[in-house]
Amino acid sequence: MVQSLFSFRNRATLSELLKLAWPVVLARLGIMTMGLTDAIVVGHYASRELAYHSLAWAPSSVVLTTAVGLMMGVQVMTARLLGEGRGDEVGAVLRRGMVYALQIGVVSMIALMALGPFGLVHMGLQDGLGEGASPVLMIFALSMPAYLISVAAQFFLEGLHRPKAGMVAMWVANAVNLALNLLLVPDLLGLGLHGAQASAWATFGAGVALAIFLVIFILRLPEARAWGVFNKPRRDRAVEREQVKVGVGAGSSNFIEVGASRP
């Protein structure tokens, strides 16, 4: 058994897995680093602004993590169709994923805007905290559609065994986020915007930049036409159902996991 574990075939498989895994790990670390950057810059500026930021991020993160799980079908179905030799159909998976991203993003945005501020103001916080966090929450809500589009694009690239592009894009977005935070949080440009709200706009800007970069990168790939990225998807109910089914399962799991971790 030990001999088979270290056989040439298993070593080659492990090597391929590691080659695919480390860019994905670094990309996920980039997501957490972005949030950490916001907290450090805002906390250095004013502790009360950090409280606004943290309170606004709490419900936003639950909705966002759930929405990201709902997009997981893009990655799974892209990899499956590619493995089955149906590479000309993976473009349809991406196009459906983009539509899902917009739909889920808009619904998430509206839900957060409609319910978030009311919940913050009426959850028994110290006077002024809920009111201060509400505008920050509204800006986080505006970020949902663009960020989910970037997630769909990133999952598509990972399903194609090309995770490095998503990793690079995520860390470029981190650099954009840091630069915007350092400019906007202390209001160095004199825009009349500062603190947690400014940091939320920095996150919005980084998310839009990330989405634009990844979409343009995919459209400019030499294989894009062969994958059917520019073609209207042929109706395939089996693939559509499976893509949604995978997403619902992952989204439900993420919601339970993140929701349970909240105090």
Secondary structure, DSSP 8 states (H G I E B T S, - for coil): -HHHHTSHHHHHHHHHHHHHHHHHHHHHHHHHHHHHHHHHHHHHH-HHHHHHHHHHHHHHHHHHHHHHHHTHHHHHHHHHHHHTT-GGGHHHHHHHHHHHHHHHHHHHHHHHHHHHHHHHHTS--STTHHHHHHHHHHHHHHTHHHHHHHHHHHHHHHHTT-HHHHHHHHHHHHHHHHHHHHHHTTTTT--S--HHHHHHHHHHHHHHHHHHHHHHHHHTSTTHHHHTTTS-----HHHHHHHHHHHHHHHHHHHHHHHHH--
